[in-house]
Amino acid sequence: MSAAPLQVRDIGSFHVGGQMVSLTGLAPRLRVSTANGAVHPIDPNGEMIAGQMYVQYVKLAAPRSPHPLLLWHGGGMSGVNWETTPDGRAGWQMFFLRAGFDVFVSDAVERGRASWAPYPDVFKDAPYFRTGREAWEETFRFGPAGSWNVDPAQRRSHDGLRFPIARMEGFMNQFVPRWGDNDALTQHAYDALVGSLESSIVLTHSQGGNFGLQAALHAPDRIKAVISLEPSGAPDPEHCDPAVLGDVPHLFVWGDYLDQHPFWVESVPKVRRWYEALVAAGVNAQWIDLPSRGIVGNSHALMADSNSDAIGKMVHEWMCEMNLVTST
């Protein structure tokens, strides 16, 4: 990609998907807004907005694609995943701006600048918080079972791992709480975002994958392609019709060490089932297993691994093949 300065037409943000809710029966509270400030009585009863999603966009002066690229993050994370890698390199937001796309980065419902809602009054469960061990040994596949340690010098990573483990603490700064019962709210917000645009390409990671695959089913006329980086779930072909996606190409990209972590051993076949249903229905779908191409060492954080630009280039080449963008 060119390293020349970007010519940008517009930068901005908005919220989408929120709905008015009313709270009743809650006890009054007292609040001090700042040190040595006045005591302020708070009545928590009344109306508020919940279920909103935050979206930041950067629009180019001369995009090479008519379709904005929507970047949707995974579970317990936010849109910061796409902005800068933990070791300080430009993330996929900048990569795909340089590739000619207007780029929309989201913080989904309950994450980052989308804000929370009261629980259990609106969000029914208490939030989950990701630990270093869960990220290291399970979700992101940085090392085998038993390899996490609070002392960085005592941690053991997979042989050949491409994730910059020296930046693990910086990566952990990105972890945000997540709730387990907000899928409907989140899907509603993502669908509302898609519906606000004439067309788009959806690029997802992990938990965001199922939302993207479902969004395509809900709006096959608006979504021009779905790119899924290691989706942790997918629609059930017994309840969803892949035939409606005949004009929506799909790309699935997978890293390394998948067979060594129980969460992924269970998750991948469910996604593979949807991929095979797409192919059987005549959808242009491609499944890229990086190790089978000789590209080894990639974690679940494909957009943050040391070869993230090379993977981004692979995704970009696929989009060029699908005539979604003009190459430079």
TORKOL-4160 file (C-alpha; in steps of 0.2 Angstrom, whole numbers, padded with zeros to 4 digits, m for minus):
328
<pt num="1" X="0000" Y="0000" Z="0000"/>
<pt num="2" X="0006" Y="0018" Z="m0003"/>
<pt num="3" X="0013" Y="0027" Z="0012"/>
<pt num="4" X="0008" Y="0044" Z="0005"/>
<pt num="5" X="m0003" Y="0055" Z="0016"/>
<pt num="6" X="m0022" Y="0051" Z="0015"/>
<pt num="7" X="m0033" Y="0063" Z="0006"/>
<pt num="8" X="m0048" Y="0063" Z="0018"/>
<pt num="9" X="m0065" Y="0070" Z="0015"/>
<pt num="10" X="m0074" Y="0068" Z="0031"/>
<pt num="11" X="m0071" Y="0061" Z="0049"/>
<pt num="12" X="m0085" Y="0059" Z="0061"/>
<pt num="13" X="m0096" Y="0047" Z="0072"/>
<pt num="14" X="m0113" Y="0043" Z="0077"/>
<pt num="15" X="m0124" Y="0031" Z="0087"/>
<pt num="16" X="m0136" Y="0019" Z="0080"/>
<pt num="17" X="m0148" Y="0006" Z="0086"/>
<pt num="18" X="m0153" Y="0013" Z="0103"/>
<pt num="19" X="m0171" Y="0012" Z="0110"/>
<pt num="20" X="m0180" Y="0022" Z="0124"/>
<pt num="21" X="m0182" Y="0012" Z="0140"/>
<pt num="22" X="m0191" Y="0017" Z="0156"/>
<pt num="23" X="m0185" Y="0012" Z="0173"/>
<pt num="24" X="m0196" Y="0012" Z="0189"/>
<pt num="25" X="m0195" Y="0006" Z="0207"/>
<pt num="26" X="m0177" Y="0011" Z="0209"/>
<pt num="27" X="m0171" Y="0018" Z="0226"/>
<pt num="28" X="m0165" Y="0036" Z="0225"/>
<pt num="29" X="m0146" Y="0039" Z="0227"/>
<pt num="30" X="m0134" Y="0053" Z="0232"/>
<pt num="31" X="m0119" Y="0058" Z="0222"/>
<pt num="32" X="m0105" Y="0069" Z="0223"/>
<pt num="33" X="m0099" Y="0074" Z="0206"/>
<pt num="34" X="m0082" Y="0079" Z="0210"/>
<pt num="35" X="m0070" Y="0080" Z="0225"/>
<pt num="36" X="m0077" Y="0093" Z="0238"/>
<pt num="37" X="m0092" Y="0096" Z="0226"/>
<pt num="38" X="m0110" Y="0098" Z="0231"/>
<pt num="39" X="m0121" Y="0083" Z="0235"/>
<pt num="40" X="m0133" Y="0079" Z="0221"/>
<pt num="41" X="m0148" Y="0069" Z="0224"/>
<pt num="42" X="m0151" Y="0056" Z="0210"/>
<pt num="43" X="m0167" Y="0048" Z="0205"/>
<pt num="44" X="m0163" Y="0033" Z="0194"/>
<pt num="45" X="m0181" Y="0031" Z="0188"/>
<pt num="46" X="m0186" Y="0038" Z="0171"/>
<pt num="47" X="m0182" Y="0037" Z="0153"/>
<pt num="48" X="m0165" Y="0033" Z="0145"/>
<pt num="49" X="m0158" Y="0026" Z="0129"/>
<pt num="50" X="m0151" Y="0008" Z="0129"/>
<pt num="51" X="m0144" Y="m0004" Z="0115"/>
<pt num="52" X="m0135" Y="0009" Z="0105"/>
<pt num="53" X="m0119" Y="0006" Z="0095"/>
<pt num="54" X="m0105" Y="0018" Z="0092"/>
<pt num="55" X="m0098" Y="0020" Z="0075"/>
<pt num="56" X="m0083" Y="0031" Z="0069"/>
<pt num="57" X="m0080" Y="0034" Z="0051"/>
<pt num="58" X="m0066" Y="0040" Z="0040"/>
<pt num="59" X="m0071" Y="0044" Z="0022"/>
<pt num="60" X="m0059" Y="0047" Z="0008"/>
<pt num="61" X="m0058" Y="0061" Z="m0004"/>
<pt num="62" X="m0057" Y="0048" Z="m0018"/>
<pt num="63" X="m0062" Y="0031" Z="m0012"/>
<pt num="64" X="m0058" Y="0016" Z="m0024"/>
<pt num="65" X="m0073" Y="0006" Z="m0019"/>
<pt num="66" X="m0091" Y="0012" Z="m0019"/>
<pt num="67" X="m0094" Y="0001" Z="m0003"/>
<pt num="68" X="m0089" Y="0007" Z="0014"/>
<pt num="69" X="m0079" Y="m0007" Z="0024"/>
<pt num="70" X="m0087" Y="m0010" Z="0041"/>
<pt num="71" X="m0075" Y="m0017" Z="0054"/>
<pt num="72" X="m0084" Y="m0027" Z="0068"/>
<pt num="73" X="m0074" Y="m0033" Z="0083"/>
<pt num="74" X="m0075" Y="m0048" Z="0094"/>
<pt num="75" X="m0081" Y="m0053" Z="0111"/>
<pt num="76" X="m0075" Y="m0043" Z="0126"/>
<pt num="77" X="m0066" Y="m0031" Z="0114"/>
<pt num="78" X="m0070" Y="m0014" Z="0105"/>
<pt num="79" X="m0066" Y="m0005" Z="0089"/>
<pt num="80" X="m0049" Y="m0001" Z="0095"/>
<pt num="81" X="m0043" Y="m0018" Z="0089"/>
<pt num="82" X="m0043" Y="m0011" Z="0071"/>
<pt num="83" X="m0034" Y="0005" Z="0075"/>
<pt num="84" X="m0017" Y="0001" Z="0080"/>
<pt num="85" X="m0008" Y="m0015" Z="0084"/>
<pt num="86" X="m0002" Y="m0019" Z="0102"/>
<pt num="87" X="0016" Y="m0016" Z="0096"/>
<pt num="88" X="0012" Y="0001" Z="0088"/>
<pt num="89" X="0010" Y="m0003" Z="0070"/>
<pt num="90" X="m0004" Y="0004" Z="0060"/>
<pt num="91" X="m0020" Y="m0007" Z="0061"/>
<pt num="92" X="m0032" Y="m0013" Z="0048"/>
<pt num="93" X="m0042" Y="0004" Z="0049"/>
<pt num="94" X="m0027" Y="0013" Z="0041"/>
<pt num="95" X="m0022" Y="m0002" Z="0030"/>
<pt num="96" X="m0039" Y="m0002" Z="0021"/>
<pt num="97" X="m0041" Y="0016" Z="0021"/>
<pt num="98" X="m0024" Y="0016" Z="0011"/>
<pt num="99" X="m0032" Y="0002" Z="0000"/>
<pt num="100" X="m0046" Y="0014" Z="m0005"/>
<pt num="101" X="m0060" Y="0011" Z="0007"/>
<pt num="102" X="m0071" Y="0022" Z="0017"/>
<pt num="103" X="m0069" Y="0013" Z="0034"/>
<pt num="104" X="m0082" Y="0012" Z="0048"/>
<pt num="105" X="m0076" Y="0006" Z="0065"/>
<pt num="106" X="m0089" Y="0001" Z="0078"/>
<pt num="107" X="m0090" Y="m0001" Z="0096"/>
<pt num="108" X="m0104" Y="m0013" Z="0098"/>
<pt num="109" X="m0118" Y="m0013" Z="0111"/>
<pt num="110" X="m0111" Y="m0012" Z="0129"/>
<pt num="111" X="m0093" Y="m0009" Z="0123"/>
<pt num="112" X="m0082" Y="0006" Z="0123"/>
<pt num="113" X="m0091" Y="0022" Z="0118"/>
<pt num="114" X="m0107" Y="0013" Z="0115"/>
<pt num="115" X="m0109" Y="0014" Z="0134"/>
<pt num="116" X="m0118" Y="0002" Z="0146"/>
<pt num="117" X="m0136" Y="0001" Z="0153"/>
<pt num="118" X="m0141" Y="m0003" Z="0171"/>
<pt num="119" X="m0141" Y="m0021" Z="0176"/>
<pt num="120" X="m0151" Y="m0031" Z="0180"/>
<pt num="121" X="m0164" Y="m0018" Z="0175"/>
<pt num="122" X="m0160" Y="m0018" Z="0157"/>
<pt num="123" X="m0145" Y="m0029" Z="0154"/>
<pt num="124" X="m0151" Y="m0045" Z="0164"/>
<pt num="125" X="m0134" Y="m0052" Z="0169"/>
<pt num="126" X="m0119" Y="m0046" Z="0178"/>
<pt num="127" X="m0104" Y="m0043" Z="0165"/>
<pt num="128" X="m0090" Y="m0055" Z="0161"/>
<pt num="129" X="m0072" Y="m0049" Z="0163"/>
<pt num="130" X="m0058" Y="m0057" Z="0153"/>
<pt num="131" X="m0043" Y="m0063" Z="0162"/>
<pt num="132" X="m0026" Y="m0065" Z="0156"/>
<pt num="133" X="m0026" Y="m0083" Z="0157"/>
<pt num="134" X="m0042" Y="m0085" Z="0147"/>
<pt num="135" X="m0035" Y="m0074" Z="0133"/>
<pt num="136" X="m0018" Y="m0082" Z="0133"/>
<pt num="137" X="m0023" Y="m0101" Z="0134"/>
<pt num="138" X="m0041" Y="m0101" Z="0127"/>
<pt num="139" X="m0048" Y="m0087" Z="0116"/>
<pt num="140" X="m0032" Y="m0080" Z="0108"/>
<pt num="141" X="m0022" Y="m0096" Z="0108"/>
<pt num="142" X="m0005" Y="m0088" Z="0113"/>
<pt num="143" X="0000" Y="m0103" Z="0122"/>
<pt num="144" X="m0005" Y="m0121" Z="0128"/>
<pt num="145" X="m0015" Y="m0125" Z="0144"/>
<pt num="146" X="m0005" Y="m0121" Z="0159"/>
<pt num="147" X="0007" Y="m0108" Z="0150"/>
<pt num="148" X="0000" Y="m0092" Z="0157"/>
<pt num="149" X="0009" Y="m0084" Z="0172"/>
<pt num="150" X="0007" Y="m0066" Z="0179"/>
<pt num="151" X="0026" Y="m0065" Z="0177"/>
<pt num="152" X="0030" Y="m0062" Z="0159"/>
<pt num="153" X="0046" Y="m0071" Z="0160"/>
<pt num="154" X="0037" Y="m0087" Z="0166"/>
<pt num="155" X="0024" Y="m0087" Z="0151"/>
<pt num="156" X="0026" Y="m0100" Z="0138"/>
<pt num="157" X="0020" Y="m0096" Z="0120"/>
<pt num="158" X="0016" Y="m0108" Z="0106"/>
<pt num="159" X="0032" Y="m0112" Z="0095"/>
<pt num="160" X="0033" Y="m0099" Z="0081"/>
<pt num="161" X="0019" Y="m0088" Z="0088"/>
<pt num="162" X="0017" Y="m0072" Z="0078"/>
<pt num="163" X="0008" Y="m0062" Z="0091"/>
<pt num="164" X="0020" Y="m0049" Z="0100"/>
<pt num="165" X="0019" Y="m0057" Z="0117"/>
<pt num="166" X="0030" Y="m0043" Z="0124"/>
<pt num="167" X="0015" Y="m0032" Z="0122"/>
<pt num="168" X="0003" Y="m0043" Z="0131"/>
<pt num="169" X="m0001" Y="m0031" Z="0145"/>
<pt num="170" X="m0004" Y="m0017" Z="0132"/>
<pt num="171" X="m0016" Y="m0029" Z="0124"/>
<pt num="172" X="m0025" Y="m0033" Z="0140"/>
<pt num="173" X="m0028" Y="m0014" Z="0142"/>
<pt num="174" X="m0040" Y="m0016" Z="0127"/>
<pt num="175" X="m0051" Y="m0029" Z="0136"/>
<pt num="176" X="m0068" Y="m0023" Z="0141"/>
<pt num="177" X="m0083" Y="m0030" Z="0150"/>
<pt num="178" X="m0096" Y="m0040" Z="0140"/>
<pt num="179" X="m0113" Y="m0046" Z="0144"/>
<pt num="180" X="m0120" Y="m0063" Z="0139"/>
<pt num="181" X="m0138" Y="m0059" Z="0135"/>
<pt num="182" X="m0137" Y="m0045" Z="0123"/>
<pt num="183" X="m0136" Y="m0054" Z="0106"/>
<pt num="184" X="m0153" Y="m0047" Z="0100"/>
<pt num="185" X="m0149" Y="m0029" Z="0105"/>
<pt num="186" X="m0132" Y="m0031" Z="0096"/>
<pt num="187" X="m0139" Y="m0038" Z="0081"/>
<pt num="188" X="m0152" Y="m0025" Z="0080"/>
<pt num="189" X="m0139" Y="m0011" Z="0081"/>
<pt num="190" X="m0128" Y="m0019" Z="0067"/>
<pt num="191" X="m0143" Y="m0022" Z="0056"/>
<pt num="192" X="m0148" Y="m0004" Z="0059"/>
<pt num="193" X="m0130" Y="0002" Z="0053"/>
<pt num="194" X="m0131" Y="m0009" Z="0038"/>
<pt num="195" X="m0148" Y="m0002" Z="0034"/>
<pt num="196" X="m0142" Y="0016" Z="0035"/>
<pt num="197" X="m0130" Y="0013" Z="0021"/>
<pt num="198" X="m0134" Y="0010" Z="0003"/>
<pt num="199" X="m0121" Y="m0004" Z="0002"/>
<pt num="200" X="m0106" Y="m0010" Z="0013"/>
<pt num="201" X="m0094" Y="m0024" Z="0015"/>
<pt num="202" X="m0093" Y="m0032" Z="0032"/>
<pt num="203" X="m0077" Y="m0038" Z="0040"/>
<pt num="204" X="m0079" Y="m0046" Z="0056"/>
<pt num="205" X="m0068" Y="m0054" Z="0070"/>
<pt num="206" X="m0073" Y="m0068" Z="0082"/>
<pt num="207" X="m0089" Y="m0065" Z="0091"/>
<pt num="208" X="m0093" Y="m0052" Z="0078"/>
<pt num="209" X="m0093" Y="m0065" Z="0065"/>
<pt num="210" X="m0110" Y="m0072" Z="0068"/>
<pt num="211" X="m0117" Y="m0055" Z="0069"/>
<pt num="212" X="m0110" Y="m0051" Z="0051"/>
<pt num="213" X="m0116" Y="m0068" Z="0044"/>
<pt num="214" X="m0133" Y="m0065" Z="0051"/>
<pt num="215" X="m0133" Y="m0047" Z="0045"/>
<pt num="216" X="m0130" Y="m0053" Z="0027"/>
<pt num="217" X="m0145" Y="m0064" Z="0029"/>
<pt num="218" X="m0156" Y="m0050" Z="0034"/>
<pt num="219" X="m0150" Y="m0038" Z="0021"/>
<pt num="220" X="m0142" Y="m0047" Z="0006"/>
<pt num="221" X="m0147" Y="m0033" Z="m0006"/>
<pt num="222" X="m0136" Y="m0021" Z="0004"/>
<pt num="223" X="m0121" Y="m0031" Z="0010"/>
<pt num="224" X="m0109" Y="m0034" Z="m0005"/>
<pt num="225" X="m0097" Y="m0046" Z="0004"/>
<pt num="226" X="m0094" Y="m0054" Z="0021"/>
<pt num="227" X="m0076" Y="m0057" Z="0027"/>
<pt num="228" X="m0075" Y="m0067" Z="0043"/>
<pt num="229" X="m0059" Y="m0068" Z="0053"/>
<pt num="230" X="m0061" Y="m0084" Z="0064"/>
<pt num="231" X="m0079" Y="m0082" Z="0068"/>
<pt num="232" X="m0084" Y="m0090" Z="0084"/>
<pt num="233" X="m0101" Y="m0095" Z="0078"/>
<pt num="234" X="m0112" Y="m0095" Z="0062"/>
<pt num="235" X="m0130" Y="m0097" Z="0057"/>
<pt num="236" X="m0138" Y="m0114" Z="0058"/>
<pt num="237" X="m0142" Y="m0120" Z="0041"/>
<pt num="238" X="m0157" Y="m0130" Z="0047"/>
<pt num="239" X="m0165" Y="m0113" Z="0052"/>
<pt num="240" X="m0157" Y="m0101" Z="0039"/>
<pt num="241" X="m0158" Y="m0101" Z="0020"/>
<pt num="242" X="m0141" Y="m0098" Z="0013"/>
<pt num="243" X="m0148" Y="m0098" Z="m0005"/>
<pt num="244" X="m0153" Y="m0079" Z="m0002"/>
<pt num="245" X="m0135" Y="m0075" Z="m0002"/>
<pt num="246" X="m0131" Y="m0080" Z="m0020"/>
<pt num="247" X="m0124" Y="m0063" Z="m0024"/>
<pt num="248" X="m0115" Y="m0060" Z="m0007"/>
<pt num="249" X="m0097" Y="m0068" Z="m0008"/>
<pt num="250" X="m0090" Y="m0075" Z="0009"/>
<pt num="251" X="m0072" Y="m0076" Z="0014"/>
<pt num="252" X="m0067" Y="m0086" Z="0030"/>
<pt num="253" X="m0049" Y="m0084" Z="0037"/>
<pt num="254" X="m0041" Y="m0096" Z="0050"/>
<pt num="255" X="m0025" Y="m0096" Z="0059"/>
<pt num="256" X="m0014" Y="m0109" Z="0068"/>
<pt num="257" X="m0016" Y="m0120" Z="0084"/>
<pt num="258" X="m0035" Y="m0122" Z="0082"/>
<pt num="259" X="m0034" Y="m0141" Z="0086"/>
<pt num="260" X="m0025" Y="m0137" Z="0103"/>
<pt num="261" X="m0038" Y="m0127" Z="0111"/>
<pt num="262" X="m0055" Y="m0135" Z="0116"/>
<pt num="263" X="m0065" Y="m0119" Z="0113"/>
<pt num="264" X="m0060" Y="m0119" Z="0095"/>
<pt num="265" X="m0061" Y="m0137" Z="0093"/>
<pt num="266" X="m0080" Y="m0135" Z="0097"/>
<pt num="267" X="m0082" Y="m0119" Z="0087"/>
<pt num="268" X="m0074" Y="m0122" Z="0070"/>
<pt num="269" X="m0085" Y="m0137" Z="0065"/>
<pt num="270" X="m0101" Y="m0126" Z="0068"/>
<pt num="271" X="m0094" Y="m0112" Z="0056"/>
<pt num="272" X="m0088" Y="m0125" Z="0044"/>
<pt num="273" X="m0106" Y="m0132" Z="0043"/>
<pt num="274" X="m0112" Y="m0115" Z="0038"/>
<pt num="275" X="m0098" Y="m0113" Z="0025"/>
<pt num="276" X="m0102" Y="m0130" Z="0017"/>
<pt num="277" X="m0121" Y="m0125" Z="0016"/>
<pt num="278" X="m0116" Y="m0109" Z="0007"/>
<pt num="279" X="m0106" Y="m0118" Z="m0005"/>
<pt num="280" X="m0120" Y="m0131" Z="m0008"/>
<pt num="281" X="m0132" Y="m0116" Z="m0011"/>
<pt num="282" X="m0120" Y="m0109" Z="m0025"/>
<pt num="283" X="m0113" Y="m0095" Z="m0015"/>
<pt num="284" X="m0096" Y="m0089" Z="m0019"/>
<pt num="285" X="m0087" Y="m0094" Z="m0002"/>
<pt num="286" X="m0069" Y="m0097" Z="0001"/>
<pt num="287" X="m0061" Y="m0105" Z="0017"/>
<pt num="288" X="m0043" Y="m0100" Z="0019"/>
<pt num="289" X="m0033" Y="m0110" Z="0032"/>
<pt num="290" X="m0017" Y="m0101" Z="0034"/>
<pt num="291" X="m0006" Y="m0116" Z="0039"/>
<pt num="292" X="m0012" Y="m0126" Z="0024"/>
<pt num="293" X="m0004" Y="m0112" Z="0014"/>
<pt num="294" X="0012" Y="m0113" Z="0024"/>
<pt num="295" X="0008" Y="m0098" Z="0034"/>
<pt num="296" X="0010" Y="m0104" Z="0052"/>
<pt num="297" X="0011" Y="m0096" Z="0069"/>
<pt num="298" X="m0005" Y="m0085" Z="0068"/>
<pt num="299" X="m0015" Y="m0083" Z="0084"/>
<pt num="300" X="m0034" Y="m0078" Z="0085"/>
<pt num="301" X="m0028" Y="m0060" Z="0084"/>
<pt num="302" X="m0025" Y="m0060" Z="0066"/>
<pt num="303" X="m0026" Y="m0041" Z="0064"/>
<pt num="304" X="m0013" Y="m0039" Z="0077"/>
<pt num="305" X="0000" Y="m0053" Z="0073"/>
<pt num="306" X="0017" Y="m0048" Z="0066"/>
<pt num="307" X="0011" Y="m0053" Z="0048"/>
<pt num="308" X="m0006" Y="m0043" Z="0049"/>
<pt num="309" X="m0002" Y="m0033" Z="0034"/>
<pt num="310" X="0001" Y="m0049" Z="0024"/>
<pt num="311" X="m0015" Y="m0056" Z="0029"/>
<pt num="312" X="m0023" Y="m0039" Z="0026"/>
<pt num="313" X="m0016" Y="m0040" Z="0008"/>
<pt num="314" X="m0023" Y="m0057" Z="0006"/>
<pt num="315" X="m0040" Y="m0051" Z="0010"/>
<pt num="316" X="m0038" Y="m0036" Z="m0001"/>
<pt num="317" X="m0033" Y="m0047" Z="m0016"/>
<pt num="318" X="m0049" Y="m0057" Z="m0013"/>
<pt num="319" X="m0059" Y="m0041" Z="m0013"/>
<pt num="320" X="m0051" Y="m0036" Z="m0029"/>
<pt num="321" X="m0055" Y="m0053" Z="m0037"/>
<pt num="322" X="m0073" Y="m0050" Z="m0031"/>
<pt num="323" X="m0073" Y="m0033" Z="m0040"/>
<pt num="324" X="m0077" Y="m0024" Z="m0024"/>
<pt num="325" X="m0062" Y="m0011" Z="m0026"/>
<pt num="326" X="m0051" Y="m0006" Z="m0040"/>
<pt num="327" X="m0033" Y="m0010" Z="m0036"/>
<pt num="328" X="m0019" Y="0003" Z="m0037"/>
